[in-house]
């Protein structure tokens, strides 16, 4: 599979909302990304996001633990 198989229009929207410049993905091979400032900025932005557990997921967890 190629990178294009994983990067959709919705992915692009997410990058835009997070103000991440995704050009490094198409302009450079993945092996070089770790040395790019754009990649490091994107990594920092994504790493700073908080994980939010969905209420339905929490309910399922409670039911499975109870069972």
OpenMM code with the backbone's topology and positions (N, CA, C; nanometers):
from openmm import Vec3, app, unit

residues = "UNK UNK UNK UNK UNK UNK UNK UNK UNK UNK UNK UNK UNK UNK UNK UNK UNK UNK UNK UNK UNK UNK UNK UNK UNK UNK UNK UNK UNK UNK UNK UNK UNK UNK UNK UNK UNK UNK UNK UNK UNK UNK UNK UNK UNK UNK UNK UNK UNK UNK UNK UNK UNK UNK UNK UNK UNK UNK UNK UNK UNK UNK UNK UNK UNK UNK UNK".split()
positions = [
    Vec3(0.0844, -0.1182, 0.0000),
    Vec3(0.0000, 0.0000, 0.0000),
    Vec3(0.0890, 0.1246, 0.0000),
    Vec3(0.0373, 0.2286, -0.0557),
    Vec3(0.1082, 0.3554, -0.0642),
    Vec3(0.0502, 0.4546, 0.0366),
    Vec3(0.1237, 0.5613, 0.0640),
    Vec3(0.0780, 0.6645, 0.1574),
    Vec3(-0.0568, 0.7216, 0.1144),
    Vec3(-0.0762, 0.7360, -0.0173),
    Vec3(-0.2030, 0.7890, -0.0689),
    Vec3(-0.3231, 0.7045, -0.0280),
    Vec3(-0.3007, 0.5759, -0.0008),
    Vec3(-0.4102, 0.4883, 0.0411),
    Vec3(-0.4605, 0.5236, 0.1811),
    Vec3(-0.3787, 0.5898, 0.2597),
    Vec3(-0.4149, 0.6240, 0.3976),
    Vec3(-0.4512, 0.7711, 0.4140),
    Vec3(-0.4139, 0.8541, 0.3204),
    Vec3(-0.4346, 0.9981, 0.3306),
    Vec3(-0.5518, 1.0373, 0.2424),
    Vec3(-0.6646, 1.0705, 0.3055),
    Vec3(-0.7866, 1.1033, 0.2312),
    Vec3(-0.8174, 1.2525, 0.2447),
    Vec3(-0.9269, 1.2937, 0.1871),
    Vec3(-0.9713, 1.4335, 0.1989),
    Vec3(-0.9984, 1.4687, 0.3452),
    Vec3(-1.0511, 1.3724, 0.4202),
    Vec3(-1.0780, 1.3970, 0.5627),
    Vec3(-0.9474, 1.4157, 0.6394),
    Vec3(-0.8436, 1.3415, 0.6008),
    Vec3(-0.7122, 1.3584, 0.6630),
    Vec3(-0.6623, 1.5002, 0.6374),
    Vec3(-0.6788, 1.5444, 0.5144),
    Vec3(-0.6357, 1.6788, 0.4769),
    Vec3(-0.7102, 1.7842, 0.5611),
    Vec3(-0.8394, 1.7632, 0.5817),
    Vec3(-0.9180, 1.8561, 0.6637),
    Vec3(-0.8652, 1.8606, 0.8064),
    Vec3(-0.8308, 1.7456, 0.8612),
    Vec3(-0.7769, 1.7408, 0.9968),
    Vec3(-0.6457, 1.8180, 1.0049),
    Vec3(-0.5576, 1.7965, 0.9079),
    Vec3(-0.4312, 1.8686, 0.9060),
    Vec3(-0.4549, 2.0191, 0.8975),
    Vec3(-0.5520, 2.0608, 0.8166),
    Vec3(-0.5832, 2.2033, 0.8036),
    Vec3(-0.6356, 2.2597, 0.9357),
    Vec3(-0.7243, 2.1865, 1.0009),
    Vec3(-0.7803, 2.2346, 1.1282),
    Vec3(-0.6734, 2.2454, 1.2360),
    Vec3(-0.5746, 2.1565, 1.2302),
    Vec3(-0.4651, 2.1599, 1.3283),
    Vec3(-0.3501, 2.2490, 1.2817),
    Vec3(-0.3700, 2.3166, 1.1685),
    Vec3(-0.2685, 2.4015, 1.1048),
    Vec3(-0.1344, 2.3292, 1.0896),
    Vec3(-0.1416, 2.2076, 1.0368),
    Vec3(-0.0225, 2.1281, 1.0084),
    Vec3(0.0018, 2.1310, 0.8582),
    Vec3(0.1225, 2.1675, 0.8188),
    Vec3(0.1610, 2.1669, 0.6786),
    Vec3(0.2004, 2.0242, 0.6413),
    Vec3(0.1180, 1.9600, 0.5598),
    Vec3(0.1402, 1.8197, 0.5247),
    Vec3(0.2254, 1.8032, 0.3997),
    Vec3(0.2827, 1.9098, 0.3496),
    Vec3(0.3625, 1.9029, 0.2268),
    Vec3(0.4813, 1.8088, 0.2417),
    Vec3(0.5353, 1.7958, 0.3624),
    Vec3(0.6500, 1.7068, 0.3815),
    Vec3(0.6174, 1.5633, 0.3421),
    Vec3(0.4891, 1.5265, 0.3500),
    Vec3(0.4489, 1.3898, 0.3181),
    Vec3(0.4627, 1.3603, 0.1691),
    Vec3(0.4414, 1.4610, 0.0866),
    Vec3(0.4488, 1.4391, -0.0574),
    Vec3(0.5805, 1.4864, -0.1173),
    Vec3(0.6478, 1.5773, -0.0494),
    Vec3(0.7711, 1.6346, -0.1036),
    Vec3(0.8966, 1.5567, -0.0667),
    Vec3(0.8881, 1.4692, 0.0350),
    Vec3(1.0064, 1.3988, 0.0837),
    Vec3(0.9725, 1.2529, 0.1126),
    Vec3(1.0688, 1.1627, 0.0947),
    Vec3(1.0445, 1.0217, 0.1292),
    Vec3(1.0338, 1.0051, 0.2807),
    Vec3(0.9510, 0.9119, 0.3282),
    Vec3(0.9293, 0.8934, 0.4718),
    Vec3(1.0575, 0.8736, 0.5531),
    Vec3(1.1606, 0.8171, 0.4930),
    Vec3(1.2855, 0.7926, 0.5652),
    Vec3(1.3531, 0.9226, 0.6092),
    Vec3(1.3186, 1.0329, 0.5449),
    Vec3(1.3832, 1.1617, 0.5776),
    Vec3(1.2980, 1.2515, 0.6666),
    Vec3(1.1756, 1.2113, 0.6946),
    Vec3(1.0836, 1.2974, 0.7684),
    Vec3(1.1355, 1.3382, 0.9050),
    Vec3(1.1981, 1.2483, 0.9763),
    Vec3(1.2384, 1.2789, 1.1144),
    Vec3(1.3361, 1.3954, 1.1229),
    Vec3(1.4030, 1.4291, 1.0143),
    Vec3(1.4955, 1.5416, 1.0147),
    Vec3(1.4341, 1.6719, 0.9683),
    Vec3(1.3077, 1.6705, 0.9311),
    Vec3(1.2424, 1.7903, 0.8770),
    Vec3(1.1709, 1.8699, 0.9854),
    Vec3(1.1859, 2.0018, 0.9787),
    Vec3(1.1201, 2.0904, 1.0753),
    Vec3(0.9683, 2.0766, 1.0664),
    Vec3(0.9148, 2.0626, 0.9440),
    Vec3(0.7695, 2.0492, 0.9264),
    Vec3(0.7172, 1.9246, 0.9963),
    Vec3(0.7923, 1.8167, 0.9856),
    Vec3(0.7528, 1.6914, 1.0513),
    Vec3(0.7584, 1.7069, 1.2024),
    Vec3(0.8638, 1.7686, 1.2516),
    Vec3(0.8783, 1.7866, 1.3964),
    Vec3(0.7667, 1.8747, 1.4513),
    Vec3(0.7283, 1.9785, 1.3758),
    Vec3(0.6164, 2.0644, 1.4184),
    Vec3(0.4858, 1.9850, 1.4207),
    Vec3(0.4628, 1.9039, 1.3168),
    Vec3(0.3416, 1.8219, 1.3108),
    Vec3(0.3401, 1.7214, 1.4251),
    Vec3(0.4542, 1.6601, 1.4518),
    Vec3(0.4646, 1.5617, 1.5597),
    Vec3(0.4350, 1.6273, 1.6946),
    Vec3(0.4865, 1.7481, 1.7148),
    Vec3(0.4610, 1.8201, 1.8395),
    Vec3(0.3140, 1.8538, 1.8570),
    Vec3(0.2503, 1.8968, 1.7483),
    Vec3(0.1076, 1.9298, 1.7538),
    Vec3(0.0247, 1.8075, 1.7875),
    Vec3(0.0499, 1.6971, 1.7186),
    Vec3(-0.0279, 1.5750, 1.7406),
    Vec3(-0.0006, 1.5185, 1.8802),
    Vec3(0.1229, 1.5255, 1.9251),
    Vec3(0.1569, 1.4729, 2.0578),
    Vec3(0.0908, 1.5523, 2.1699),
    Vec3(0.0604, 1.6783, 2.1442),
    Vec3(0.0009, 1.7617, 2.2488),
    Vec3(-0.1512, 1.7451, 2.2592),
    Vec3(-0.2112, 1.6714, 2.1656),
    Vec3(-0.3559, 1.6507, 2.1699),
    Vec3(-0.3930, 1.5579, 2.2849),
    Vec3(-0.5015, 1.5895, 2.3506),
    Vec3(-0.5504, 1.5035, 2.4581),
    Vec3(-0.6423, 1.3976, 2.4009),
    Vec3(-0.6340, 1.2801, 2.4541),
    Vec3(-0.7209, 1.1714, 2.4120),
    Vec3(-0.8518, 1.1831, 2.4888),
    Vec3(-0.9618, 1.1771, 2.4166),
    Vec3(-1.0942, 1.1874, 2.4782),
    Vec3(-1.1656, 1.0549, 2.4587),
    Vec3(-1.2071, 0.9939, 2.5675),
    Vec3(-1.2781, 0.8667, 2.5591),
    Vec3(-1.4261, 0.8940, 2.5360),
    Vec3(-1.4776, 0.8350, 2.4338),
    Vec3(-1.6172, 0.8494, 2.3966),
    Vec3(-1.7062, 0.7914, 2.5070),
    Vec3(-1.8212, 0.8536, 2.5325),
    Vec3(-1.9134, 0.8079, 2.6374),
    Vec3(-1.9622, 0.6655, 2.6108),
    Vec3(-1.9906, 0.6314, 2.4852),
    Vec3(-2.0359, 0.4959, 2.4522),
    Vec3(-1.9257, 0.3943, 2.4803),
    Vec3(-1.8026, 0.4307, 2.4467),
    Vec3(-1.6903, 0.3412, 2.4733),
    Vec3(-1.6753, 0.3193, 2.6238),
    Vec3(-1.6940, 0.4238, 2.7006),
    Vec3(-1.6841, 0.4142, 2.8460),
    Vec3(-1.7953, 0.3227, 2.9008),
    Vec3(-1.9165, 0.3359, 2.8451),
    Vec3(-2.0281, 0.2515, 2.8875),
    Vec3(-2.0035, 0.1045, 2.8581),
    Vec3(-1.9490, 0.0753, 2.7416),
    Vec3(-1.9171, -0.0627, 2.7057),
    Vec3(-1.8119, -0.1182, 2.8011),
    Vec3(-1.7135, -0.0391, 2.8341),
    Vec3(-1.6086, -0.0816, 2.9274),
    Vec3(-1.6697, -0.1146, 3.0636),
    Vec3(-1.7585, -0.0292, 3.1124),
    Vec3(-1.8227, -0.0548, 3.2405),
    Vec3(-1.9040, -0.1847, 3.2391),
    Vec3(-1.9783, -0.2056, 3.1297),
    Vec3(-2.0584, -0.3277, 3.1190),
    Vec3(-1.9701, -0.4523, 3.1119),
    Vec3(-1.8611, -0.4438, 3.0389),
    Vec3(-1.7724, -0.5619, 3.0300),
    Vec3(-1.7062, -0.5885, 3.1630),
    Vec3(-1.6669, -0.4860, 3.2341),
    Vec3(-1.6055, -0.5046, 3.3654),
    Vec3(-1.7063, -0.5638, 3.4640),
    Vec3(-1.8320, -0.5190, 3.4536),
    Vec3(-1.9366, -0.5675, 3.5432),
    Vec3(-1.9685, -0.7146, 3.5174),
    Vec3(-1.9679, -0.7516, 3.3902),
    Vec3(-1.9978, -0.8905, 3.3529),
    Vec3(-1.8845, -0.9763, 3.3984),
] * unit.nanometer
topology = app.Topology()
chain = topology.addChain("A")
for resn in residues:
    res = topology.addResidue(resn, chain)
    for name in ("N", "CA", "C"):
        topology.addAtom(name, app.Element.getBySymbol(name[0]), res)
